[in-house]
Amino acid sequence: MTVKILVADDENHICLELAYILEQMKDVELVATCSTGDGALENICKLKPDIVFLDIDMPGLNGIKLGHHLNNIEKTPYIIYVTAYDKFAVEAIKVGAKAYLLKPFSEEDVKEELNTAIKYFENRENVINPIKQIPISKNRFTRISGEINGKFYMLDQEDILIIYAKNRSVFIKANNKNYFSNFTLSQLEKRLQPDIFFRCHRNYIINLYKIKEVVPWFNSTYLLIMDDNKTEVPVSRTNVKQLKELLGL
């Protein structure tokens, strides 16, 4: 398959450099370059690229705001943020970006991210149009049950803020409420979508897309401030490296 790519950056030399690298790769097509966020949104809606190299600091819509707009269109592209700043990593994760490329980047950096993106599309196509029959998972129901006062509520995974263990019980925090769960953390971890959730501590599973702040803490660990502005979650030392890789820190 040929992957269509759009580049959006207000620095012309970045656009030229990416275009040069893309010309050397097989099965990719550069469909447009844009210097503003508004122009990028218009061309993405019109040309429907598979991959977008997206700068964050641009005239008009910045890259983060544009990313939120792209989540509402029919065909959301695979977003690779290209920026000189690493402080936007958490926002990029929330938007749903698949990669975060820091300037100045090398040709090898770009090709590595592109190869990862191409494999993503190849795997997705195999799922949508399988060449051979793939066994259907027995556990296709993705909602998670939580109990309050004897009533069970079915929770969409995207609405879950954190799941935590306290006093030998497990609770699910979602929609500003705390639900009791009959499952252990390990059992729930197997049911959760791995691209959304991360077990940052033996007592906590977090929704990566609902992290608001990552605060350096003692002993080289982190404290996570979640979207509700009041929930604080510790990150154990053994999980710091993996979290930093996930968030691009």
Buried (B, 14 or more C-beta within 10 A) or exposed (E): EEBBBBBBBBBEEBBEBBEEBBEEBEEBEBBBBBBBBBBBBEBBEEEBBBBBBBBBBBEBBBBBBBBEBBEEEEEBBBBBBBBEEEEBBBBBBBBBBBBBBBBEBEEEBBBBBBEEBBEBBEEEEEEEEEEEEEEEEEEEEEEBBBBEEEEEBEBEBEBBBBBBBEEEEBBBBBEEEBBBBEBEBEEBBEBBEEEBBBBBBEBBBBBBBBBBEBEEBEEEBBBBBBBEEEBEBBBBEEBBEEBBEBBBB
